[in-house]
Amino acid sequence: MKHRITRVTTRGGDAGQTMLADGSRVGKTDPQIEAIGTVDELNSFLGVLIAEIGEASPFTAFCRQVQQDLFDLGALLATRGATPPPALDALETEVARLNDALPPLTEFVLPGGTRAASAAHVCRTVCRRAERTLWALDDTALPCARYLNRLSDFFFVLARCLNAGQVELQWRGSSARGSSARGSKKQAPDITE
């Protein structure tokens, strides 16, 4: 059995550089490393979400597959495209399946609700940030950016599923909340009705 990691502390990054899987060294502030790190951060937040929903949740198995996909995505970034990107089909199918079971939205949903739904919203926003870092890279990262674009949709729909049975707080716009930033006291109708 091959041991992938034999030492955790290597001191190899003490000069502000790190090594990619292809053996090249880049600065720790390199956009490639920023992208890899943000995908890793997303995977860690997904671990928190999985801990929140628990092993018995019907969503856990798919979330664990997403964690594997995120490692595949990181491998593609670390090898500069020498490994295949994660596939979109299963992700798109799952988003459609979950969304079909939800009531239609009449307005933007505010992040929050249950602890698990809140964790899914955090995953969604970190996923969007990870996607933005990928668009700044070369064309080898584009399939990964597309995957993250779909994945953020999954986290949004999952958050709604995890809040099922509760009132979803919706954005009402500044005019609907009463006085505007200019000091107007005119009351607008509640657009969430």
C-alpha positions in Angstrom: 0.0 0.0 0.0 1.4 3.4 -1.1 1.7 6.0 1.6 0.7 9.3 0.0 1.6 11.5 3.0 4.5 10.4 5.2 5.3 13.8 6.8 2.9 16.6 7.5 5.5 19.2 8.4 7.9 19.5 5.4 9.0 23.2 5.7 8.8 23.3 1.9 6.5 26.3 2.0 8.4 28.4 4.5 9.7 30.7 1.7 6.2 31.5 0.4 6.1 28.9 -2.4 4.4 25.6 -2.8 4.6 22.7 -5.2 1.8 21.7 -7.6 1.2 18.1 -8.5 3.2 18.5 -11.7 6.3 19.4 -9.7 6.3 23.1 -10.6 6.7 25.6 -7.7 4.5 28.7 -7.5 4.0 31.4 -5.0 1.4 30.9 -2.4 -0.4 34.0 -3.6 -0.6 32.6 -7.2 -4.1 32.6 -8.6 -3.8 28.8 -9.1 -3.2 28.3 -5.4 -6.0 30.7 -4.5 -8.4 28.6 -6.6 -7.2 25.3 -5.1 -7.4 26.8 -1.5 -10.9 28.1 -2.1 -12.1 24.8 -3.4 -10.6 23.1 -0.3 -12.3 25.7 1.9 -15.6 24.8 0.2 -15.0 21.1 0.8 -14.4 21.8 4.4 -17.6 23.8 4.8 -19.4 20.9 3.0 -18.0 18.6 5.7 -19.7 20.9 8.3 -22.9 20.7 6.4 -22.7 16.9 6.3 -22.1 16.9 10.1 -25.2 19.1 10.5 -27.6 17.0 8.4 -26.3 13.7 9.8 -25.7 10.2 8.3 -29.4 9.4 8.2 -30.3 12.3 5.9 -31.4 11.5 2.4 -29.0 14.2 1.2 -25.8 12.8 2.8 -24.8 10.3 0.1 -25.0 12.9 -2.6 -23.1 15.5 -0.5 -20.3 12.9 0.0 -20.1 12.4 -3.7 -19.7 16.1 -4.2 -16.8 16.0 -1.7 -15.1 13.4 -4.0 -15.9 15.6 -7.0 -14.3 18.6 -5.3 -11.1 16.6 -4.7 -11.2 15.7 -8.4 -11.6 19.4 -9.2 -8.6 20.2 -7.0 -6.6 17.5 -8.8 -7.4 19.1 -12.1 -6.2 22.4 -10.8 -3.1 21.0 -9.2 -2.1 19.1 -12.4 -3.0 22.0 -14.7 -5.7 20.0 -16.5 -4.0 16.6 -16.6 -6.9 14.9 -14.8 -10.5 15.0 -15.9 -13.0 17.4 -14.5 -16.0 16.2 -12.5 -19.1 15.4 -14.6 -22.1 17.7 -14.6 -24.8 15.2 -15.4 -25.5 13.8 -11.9 -25.3 17.3 -10.4 -27.8 18.8 -12.9 -30.1 15.8 -12.5 -30.1 16.2 -8.7 -30.7 19.9 -8.8 -33.7 19.4 -11.1 -35.0 16.6 -8.9 -34.8 18.5 -5.7 -36.2 21.7 -7.2 -39.2 20.0 -8.7 -40.3 19.0 -5.1 -40.2 22.6 -3.9 -42.8 25.3 -4.1 -42.0 28.0 -6.7 -40.3 31.1 -5.5 -42.0 34.5 -5.6 -39.0 36.5 -4.3 -35.3 36.1 -3.3 -34.8 34.0 -0.3 -32.7 35.3 2.7 -30.0 32.9 3.9 -30.9 31.3 7.2 -33.5 29.0 8.7 -32.3 25.7 10.2 -28.6 25.3 11.1 -28.3 22.8 8.3 -29.9 25.2 5.8 -27.7 28.0 7.0 -24.6 25.8 6.5 -25.9 25.1 2.9 -26.1 28.8 2.2 -22.5 29.2 3.5 -21.5 26.5 1.1 -23.3 28.3 -1.7 -21.5 31.6 -1.2 -18.1 29.9 -0.8 -18.8 28.0 -3.9 -19.6 31.2 -5.8 -16.3 32.7 -4.6 -14.4 29.5 -5.7 -16.1 29.8 -9.1 -14.9 33.4 -9.4 -11.3 32.4 -8.7 -11.5 29.8 -11.5 -12.7 32.2 -14.1 -9.5 34.1 -13.5 -7.4 31.1 -14.6 -6.6 29.7 -18.1 -9.0 27.5 -20.2 -8.1 24.3 -18.4 -10.1 25.5 -15.4 -13.3 26.3 -17.3 -14.9 22.9 -16.9 -14.4 23.3 -13.2 -15.9 26.7 -13.2 -19.0 25.3 -14.9 -19.2 22.5 -12.3 -19.0 25.1 -9.5 -21.7 27.2 -11.2 -24.1 24.2 -11.1 -22.9 23.2 -7.6 -23.9 26.6 -6.2 -27.4 26.0 -7.6 -27.4 22.6 -5.7 -26.5 24.3 -2.4 -29.3 26.9 -2.9 -31.9 24.2 -3.6 -30.6 22.0 -0.8 -30.9 24.9 1.6 -34.6 25.3 0.6 -35.1 21.5 1.1 -33.5 21.7 4.5 -35.9 24.5 5.4 -39.0 22.5 4.1 -42.0 23.0 6.4 -40.7 26.4 7.6 -41.5 29.9 6.4 -38.9 31.0 4.0 -37.8 34.5 4.8 -37.8 36.5 1.6 -36.3 39.8 0.5 -38.8 42.6 0.6 -36.7 45.4 -0.9 -36.0 48.7 0.8 -39.3 50.4 -0.3 -41.3 47.5 1.2 -39.5 47.8 4.5 -40.6 51.3 5.2 -38.4 54.4 5.1 -35.7 54.4 2.4 -32.1 55.5 2.9 -33.2 59.0 1.9 -35.5 59.3 4.9 -38.8 58.8 3.2 -41.5 57.5 5.5 -43.8 56.3 2.7 -45.0 52.7 3.5 -44.9 50.3 0.5 -47.0 47.2 0.2 -45.5 43.9 1.3 -44.3 42.2 -1.9 -44.0 38.8 -0.3 -47.8 38.3 0.0 
